Amino acid sequence: RFVSERMVPFSFPLSKCALWDPVPMGDVIGAHVTYYRNPKLCLLEKTLRLAYRHAKQNEQKSLSCFLLGALAVSEDGEGVTLTIDRFDPGREV
């Protein structure tokens, strides 16, 4: 569903040299994945358990890690499925 109150326009950071004309052209459109598709998230239990164990063992309040997966569009083109199947704890350096 498109809910205009929750949609936040995105902008690019200021730079000294622009590669395009930043003046808006045309009508405003929604660019959110749920506006056109039915999203589905699949997270493997093994991946979630690894991430949880890593977070419990880590003594720092913030930690860097990655959840990796694949994005697929359904055959009818109406749905999007994000399958997260790998956990990478990252590197300290």
Sequence and secondary structure as in RCSB ss.txt:
>XXXX:A:sequence
RFVSERMVPFSFPLSKCALWDPVPMGDVIGAHVTYYRNPKLCLLEKTLRLAYRHAKQNEQKSLSCFLLGALAVSE
DGEGVTLTIDRFDPGREV
>XXXX:A:secstr
   TTT         SS SS  S  S      HHHHSEEEEEE HHHHHHHHHHHHH  SSS   EEEEEEEE T
TSSEEEEEEEEEE     
